[in-house]
Amino acid sequence: MPHFVIDCSKNVIEMTSPDEIIQDVFDAAKSTTLFKEKNIKVRINTYEYYNNGNTKDDFIHVFANIMEGRSTSQKKHLSEKITAKLKEKLPSIPIISINVRDFEKATYCNKSMV
């Protein structure tokens, strides 16, 4: 944890490699010092079929799922760092966005916890 799931149009990974996008999100998250490097997880899903306001505009959206307990300003800083990094890497992409969601510690479970 945290988990960063990147959704993007298929054209995005034709502009730059998925590994570079994943690494950029990883590096931006790490740079905030909110997380231990070994805990940061990043994945990417590409879409060939989508509708963005009745257009086929390319997009990147990051779903950031983090353990509860960070302040609103920390989450805002995380959002801004990741968005800025992606904007720098892919300035021609018209839609770049992120949202941060909190995991509830009481309901989180992984393999080592059972």
C-alpha positions, 0 to 999 in steps of 0.5 A: 500500500498505497496502490496507484491504478492508472487508467488511460487511453490506448494511444497514451502508451503509444506515445511513451512506454507503460513502464515509463508512466508507471515509474513516473507515478511511482517516483512522484509518489515516493518524492512526497515522503508519505510512503515507504518505497517498498510499499508503493504499488502502481498498475496501468489499464489501457482502454481502446473503447471510451467516451470522454464528453462525446469525444475520443480525447486521450486521457490519463486518470490515476486512482490513488488508494492510500491508508487513512490518516493523511491530511487533506493537504498531504493528499492534495500535495500527492495529487499535484505531484503526480499530475505535474509529473504526468503533464511534464511527460505527456503535455499533449494529453488533454485530460490528466487527473487523479483522485485520492481515496482512503482505505479504512484500516479496520476493513483492510486485509492482506495475505499476511493478516489471515 
